[in-house]
C-alpha cells in the first residue's frame, strides 16, 4: 500500500486523548429506528468504498416465549459489552483513534459538503466496518483520503484531542500490516495486531510456549488463547484477559449479563455451561476453558445457543491467540431437521473418504449440525460475519466429545437476496454454467458449508506424538485446515449419497454447480478483493486459491479444467467433473497427511506454490472486467436491535425487534452504550 510520507513540520499541535473531555454531543442521526416491511424486506442498507452494509431479519422471534426472548437479549448484551476488546486486539491505537474520530463526527459544525469531509466520513465508516484502521480482509492499513492538516483542523474545531503517536500512524508507514503471514520474515514482529508487545519476536513466542506443559499431554491446554504476550525489562510475561486483568472493565460487564442469562437458562446443562464460562472470565484459567467447552458441546438441547469468548486464531500470525467473538443463535427447526441427517451419517462419510486409513477417525463423536437464526453478533463476527461455524477448536475435545456445527441461515438468506446477476454473467463460461448456478448454486453453497463444518472439520486425526497444528504447521495452520475442510465438502458434493439421504433432488446438477462456483471463485472472482500487485494474505482466500490452482495444474494433462480465452476475456470451463472429484480426493488425502504428520515443508510448498502469488496479467483483466459493476465485493451487517419494555418494577414484559436507521447510527450507539475500555489498555 502506498502511503504518503508527511513531514513532521506539517503537524504542529500535539494531541493527548482524554476520556473526560467536556464536549456537547450532537447526534448525527435524528431518526433512530425505521419501520420495515417484513415481506418486502430491504436487505441493502448502504454501500461505500468496497463495502456493502446489509440488514437481516429474525424470523420466528414472536414464536419464542418471553423467557427465551430474555435469554437471547441477555446473551446479545453480553456479546456487545465486549465489543471494544476486539478493537483493541486488532491494534493498540484503535480505540484512541475511534474515540477521537467519533467525537469529530458528532460535533463538527463546519462544511460537510467538502471533499475532505466526505473522505473523513468514508474513512470512519471503513474503520467501523473493520473494527480498526486495518482492512478487515487484506490486513493492509487503510489510507485516509484527507490530509494531516485537515484532521488537525477538525480536532481543534471540535475540541477533540488525540495523542501524537496515534495521530501520526494514520499517515505514516508504521504498522502497515495487521497480520503478516509472509514467508521468511518475522511474522510476529511485523504484525500490528495487538496480541504481542511491539518488541516481541516470533522466536520469543516459540521459546516461551515450548516451556509450557499441560497437566495431561493427551488433553493439551490452549496456551496463549486468552492473553497478550509482552516483554518487560527483557522478560516475557502474559497479560491475561480476565476480571481484574487485561480488559477487565469490559469483562465485568460481560459477566453481569451472562449471570442474568444463566438465570433464565433453558435447561440444567445450558445453565452449567454458562456458569463455567462465567468462572473462566473471572479466573482466566485455561483448564476452566476446556471444562466449559466440554460442557457447552454436550449441551445440545434447547432452542437458544451462543458463541462467546476468545475463539478463532486467524488474526494471530502464529496461531495462539483468540479474537473476541460472539454470535447469539435461535434454532431454525425446519432446516435443522433436514440437515441433521449429515450428522447422523458422519461416520459413513469418514469411513468412505479417500483418507489414508490410519488418518481416519474410528469414531466420529457428537457432530451436531443446526441451521440457526442469528439474533445478534459482536467482535470478530461483526459487521463482517461468517456463514458457518464449527466449534470447539480443540482437537482432543472434538475427538472425545464432538463439536457443534451451525449454518447461519438468515445471514445466508440476506446475502443471497441482496445482489444482482451482472457479475455472475460476466465470469461464467457459458449459458449452461449460468443456468446451473441460478438453479442449484444456493443449495450447493449451503451443502458445501454444511459438509465443510460438520464433516470436514470433524474428520481425520493427528498421529500419536505429533503436536498441535499451530506448532507443527505454524503460520500456515489456519489456511491448511480451512482448505482441508473445503476439500472434504467438495469431494462429497458430487456424489449420489446426497440424493440417497434426501438432501438434493439432482445430485449431479448440484455438484456441477458447486464445482463451477468454487473454481470460478478460487481462480478468478475472488481477485476483485485484491489490489493489483498484492499477494493473497487472508487464510480462507489463500485456501480457495491453492485448492483451485492445484487441481487445475494437476488436471492439465487430461484437460480436466480448460482455460478459455474468448474476446480477450479469460474463463475456466470444467470438462470432466468425475475426474475433478478424483483430484479433490487426492488433495484431500494429502492435506490430511500433512496435518496428521505435521509436515511443515510440504504444507509450506503447497500454500506458497499455489496459494500466495497471483498471475498479474489475469488479475489486471479481472479488475478491468469488474469495473462495470457497482456492487461492492465485501458485505457486512447491522444488527437488529432488541428493545425491552418494562413494567413499573423494572421487570421485562416484552422485547421488540427494531431496525436502526443507518450504519453510522448503530456504530455511534454501540460506542456510547458499550464503550467500557479506555483508549490505551
Secondary structure, DSSP 4 states (H G I P E B T S, - for coil): -------GGG--------TT-------S-S--EE---STT---EEEEETTEEEE----TTGGGS-HHHHHHHHHHHHHHHHTHHHHHHHH-TTHHHHHHHHHHHHHH--S-SSSHHHHHHHHHHHHHHHHTSSB-TTT-BBPPPSS-HHHHHHHHHHTT----HHHHHHTTSSTT-BSS---TTS-TTTT---TTB-TT--HHHHHHHHHT---SSGGG---TTTTEEEEEETTEEEEEEBSTTSBTHHHHHHHHHHHHHHHHT-SSHHHHHHHHHHHHHHHH--HHHHHHHHHHHHH---SSEEEEEEE---TTSTTS-PPPEEEEEEEE-HHHHHHHHHHHHTHHHHHHTSSS-GGGS-S----EEEEEEEEEEEEETTSSS--SEEEE---HHHHHHT-EEEEEEHHHHHHHHTS--SHHHHHH-SSHHHHHHHHHHHHHHHHHHHHIIIIIITT---PPTT---HHHHTGGGHHHHHHHHHHHHHHHHHSSTHHHHTTS-S-HHHHHHHHHHHHHHHHHTGGGGGS-TTPPP-SHHHHHHHHHHHHHHHHTGGGTSEEEEEETTEEEEEES-HHHHHHHHHHHHHHHHHHHHHT-HHHHHHHHIIIII---HHHHHHHHHHHTT--S-SEEEEPPPEEEEEE-TTS-EEEEEEEEES-HHHHHHHHHHHH--S-S--
